[in-house]
Amino acid sequence: MNEQHGQQHGRVAVITGAGGGLGVPLAHRFAADGYTTVLVGRTESTLRRAVESGPDGSDMHAWVGDVSDLAAITALMDGVAERYGRLDVLVNNAGLARPGTVESTSEDAYRAVMSVNVDGLFFASRAALPHLRAAGGCIVNIGSVGGMRGDWTQAAYNTAKGAVANLTNAMALDHGSEVRVNAVHPGVTTSHEEIRTALAEGTPLRDRFDDRVPMRRPGDPAEVAAVVAFLAGSGASYVNGAHIAVDGGLTASNGQTDLYR
């Protein structure tokens, strides 16, 4: 275990959308910190690969479930709490993006994005709250800079992530006396192979990207996971309703390019 990580033995964390993308490094970080870590997703094979590639000696478990199905995710959360005796952390990471404008996005694509990003977070939180309350636990929602500012051709995704941001506020008000609720809003990270390829140094897209991001690089998924782990830990015991952008400074800008460089 990395010495700089917290020692969280005996605590139980559920990470949704844990079979790919940002979910895998999130799950690995919690496992490295000593949590019993439950990886939730729709596809057992991807969850199994995430477990197998986890830190040595970690306590990781794959649970297949659909966060957008209230009955299914309720049964899953109840099962986790029963099997492991408690539930301390829920990381609502499951997400889906489908490119398109209001005009070009199909109804099916719109419904799918809203179902995973909004319904899934709402239902998973509802299912987990009784168990989190009993343990004095917390929720960390994975939003996006796309929920704080707009993206071109991401009308449905921006709508959904905007809802995640304000749902975080509502949950922090309603439940914060017993269950802290916070959100992390990543910018672009190298959690997907296609993004790593598209933003390789020297490409035109990378040049345009660096012109907008003060740190002049995409984020590493581990950098997002570190912030999520902090919010889940005792060091954030008085942090409730916070929104932390992990975006290299992108949302600090008014959108104008550097006119003097």
C-alpha positions in Angstrom: 0.0 0.0 0.0 1.3 3.5 -0.9 2.4 5.1 2.3 0.8 8.5 1.4 -2.6 6.9 1.2 -4.9 6.8 4.2 -5.5 3.6 6.2 -9.2 2.8 5.9 -9.3 -0.8 6.9 -12.8 -2.0 7.9 -14.5 0.7 5.8 -16.6 -0.3 2.8 -16.9 1.7 -0.4 -19.1 1.2 -3.5 -17.9 2.6 -6.8 -20.5 2.7 -9.6 -19.4 2.6 -13.2 -16.3 0.8 -12.0 -15.7 -1.4 -15.1 -13.9 1.2 -17.2 -12.8 4.8 -17.7 -12.4 6.7 -14.6 -14.1 4.1 -12.5 -11.1 1.7 -12.5 -8.6 4.1 -11.0 -11.2 5.3 -8.5 -11.7 1.7 -7.4 -8.0 1.0 -7.3 -7.4 4.1 -5.2 -10.0 3.1 -2.6 -8.6 -0.5 -2.6 -5.1 0.8 -2.1 -6.4 2.9 0.9 -7.6 -0.3 2.6 -11.3 -0.1 1.9 -13.3 -3.2 1.1 -14.1 -2.0 -2.4 -17.2 -3.0 -4.3 -17.1 -2.4 -8.1 -20.5 -1.9 -9.6 -21.3 -2.0 -13.3 -23.4 -3.7 -16.0 -20.7 -6.0 -17.5 -19.2 -8.7 -15.3 -16.1 -9.2 -17.6 -15.0 -5.6 -17.3 -15.5 -5.6 -13.6 -13.5 -8.8 -13.2 -10.6 -7.3 -15.2 -10.7 -4.2 -12.9 -10.5 -6.4 -9.9 -7.7 -8.5 -11.2 -5.6 -5.5 -12.1 -6.1 -4.0 -8.6 -3.4 -3.4 -6.0 -1.8 -6.5 -4.5 -3.5 -7.7 -1.3 -6.5 -5.5 -1.9 -10.1 -6.5 -1.0 -12.1 -5.9 -4.1 -15.4 -7.4 -5.3 -17.3 -7.2 -8.5 -21.1 -6.8 -8.3 -23.1 -6.6 -11.5 -26.0 -4.1 -11.3 -27.8 -1.3 -13.2 -27.9 2.0 -11.3 -30.8 3.2 -13.3 -33.0 0.3 -12.1 -34.2 1.4 -8.6 -35.2 -2.1 -7.5 -32.0 -3.7 -8.7 -29.7 -1.1 -7.2 -31.6 -1.2 -3.9 -31.1 -4.9 -3.7 -27.5 -4.5 -4.5 -26.9 -1.9 -1.8 -28.8 -4.0 0.8 -26.7 -7.0 -0.2 -23.4 -5.1 0.2 -24.4 -3.9 3.6 -25.5 -7.3 4.7 -22.4 -9.1 3.4 -19.8 -6.7 4.7 -21.6 -5.3 7.7 -21.7 -1.7 6.7 -21.5 0.9 3.9 -19.3 3.9 4.4 -18.8 5.5 1.0 -20.8 5.7 -2.2 -19.0 7.1 -5.3 -21.5 7.9 -7.9 -19.3 7.6 -11.0 -21.5 5.8 -13.5 -21.8 8.0 -16.6 -22.6 8.1 -20.2 -22.0 10.7 -23.0 -23.6 10.9 -26.4 -22.5 13.7 -28.7 -25.1 16.0 -30.3 -27.0 19.2 -30.1 -30.6 19.7 -29.0 -31.6 19.3 -32.7 -29.4 16.3 -33.6 -29.5 14.2 -30.4 -32.0 11.3 -30.8 -34.6 10.7 -28.2 -33.1 7.3 -27.4 -29.6 8.9 -26.9 -31.1 11.6 -24.7 -33.0 9.1 -22.5 -29.9 6.9 -22.2 -27.7 9.8 -21.0 -30.3 11.0 -18.5 -31.0 7.5 -17.3 -27.4 6.7 -16.4 -26.2 10.1 -15.2 -29.2 11.4 -13.4 -31.6 8.5 -12.6 -28.6 6.3 -11.7 -27.2 8.8 -9.2 -30.6 9.5 -7.7 -31.5 5.8 -7.3 -28.1 4.7 -6.1 -28.0 7.4 -3.5 -31.6 6.6 -2.4 -30.6 2.9 -2.0 -27.4 3.6 -0.1 -28.6 6.4 2.2 -30.0 4.2 5.0 -26.7 2.2 5.2 -24.5 5.3 4.9 -26.5 7.0 7.7 -26.0 4.0 10.0 -22.2 4.2 9.4 -21.9 8.0 9.4 -20.7 7.7 5.8 -20.6 10.0 2.8 -21.4 10.3 -0.9 -19.0 11.7 -3.6 -20.7 12.4 -6.9 -18.6 12.5 -10.1 -19.8 15.4 -12.1 -17.9 17.2 -14.9 -16.7 20.6 -15.9 -19.4 20.0 -18.5 -21.9 20.5 -15.7 -20.4 23.8 -14.7 -19.7 25.2 -18.2 -21.0 24.3 -21.6 -19.4 22.0 -24.3 -20.0 22.1 -28.0 -22.2 19.3 -29.2 -22.8 17.8 -25.7 -26.3 19.1 -25.1 -27.6 15.9 -23.3 -24.4 15.3 -21.3 -24.2 18.9 -20.2 -27.9 18.8 -19.1 -27.3 15.7 -17.1 -24.1 16.8 -15.4 -25.7 20.2 -14.6 -28.4 18.2 -12.8 -25.7 16.2 -10.9 -24.2 19.5 -9.7 -27.5 20.8 -8.3 -28.6 17.5 -7.0 -25.4 17.5 -5.0 -26.5 20.8 -3.5 -29.9 19.5 -2.6 -28.6 16.3 -1.1 -26.0 18.2 1.0 -28.8 20.2 2.4 -31.2 17.4 3.0 -28.8 14.8 4.4 -25.6 16.6 5.4 -26.2 16.4 9.1 -25.8 12.6 8.8 -24.3 11.9 5.4 -21.9 14.3 3.8 -22.5 14.9 0.0 -19.9 16.5 -2.2 -19.0 16.5 -5.9 -15.8 16.3 -8.0 -15.9 17.8 -11.5 -13.1 16.4 -13.7 -11.9 18.0 -16.9 -10.5 15.9 -19.6 -8.4 13.0 -18.3 -6.5 10.2 -20.0 -8.8 7.6 -18.7 -9.7 6.4 -22.2 -7.3 5.2 -24.9 -9.0 7.3 -27.6 -8.5 10.5 -25.5 -4.8 9.6 -24.9 -4.4 9.2 -28.7 -6.3 12.3 -29.6 -4.5 14.5 -27.2 -1.0 13.2 -27.8 1.7 15.9 -27.7 2.2 17.6 -31.0 -1.3 17.0 -32.4 -3.4 20.0 -33.5 -6.1 19.1 -30.9 -3.5 19.1 -28.1 -2.3 22.5 -29.2 -5.8 23.9 -29.0 -6.4 22.1 -25.7 -3.2 23.5 -24.1 -4.3 27.0 -25.2 -7.3 26.7 -22.9 -5.9 24.7 -19.9 -3.4 26.7 -17.8 -1.5 23.5 -16.8 -1.2 22.7 -20.5 -2.0 19.0 -20.2 -4.9 16.6 -19.7 -5.4 15.2 -16.2 -4.2 11.9 -14.9 -7.1 9.8 -13.5 -5.1 9.2 -10.4 -5.3 13.0 -9.7 -9.1 12.8 -9.8 -9.1 9.7 -7.6 -6.9 11.5 -5.0 -9.5 14.3 -4.6 -12.3 11.8 -4.3 -10.4 9.8 -1.7 -9.8 13.0 0.3 -13.5 13.9 0.3 -14.4 10.4 1.4 -11.9 10.5 4.3 -11.9 11.9 7.8 -9.8 14.9 6.7 -12.9 16.3 5.0 -15.2 15.8 8.0 -16.6 19.3 7.7 -16.8 19.5 3.9 -20.4 19.2 2.7 -21.9 20.5 -0.5 -18.5 21.3 -2.0 -17.8 21.3 -5.7 -14.1 20.7 -6.6 -13.0 21.1 -10.2 -10.1 18.9 -11.1 -9.4 20.5 -14.4 -6.0 22.1 -14.5 -7.5 25.5 -14.1 -9.9 25.4 -17.1 -12.9 26.7 -15.3 -10.9 29.6 -13.8 -10.9 31.2 -17.2 -13.5 33.3 -18.8 -12.9 31.4 -22.0 -10.8 33.9 -23.7 -7.5 32.8 -25.2 -4.2 34.4 -23.9 -4.0 37.6 -26.0 -0.5 38.3 -24.9 1.3 35.0 -25.6 
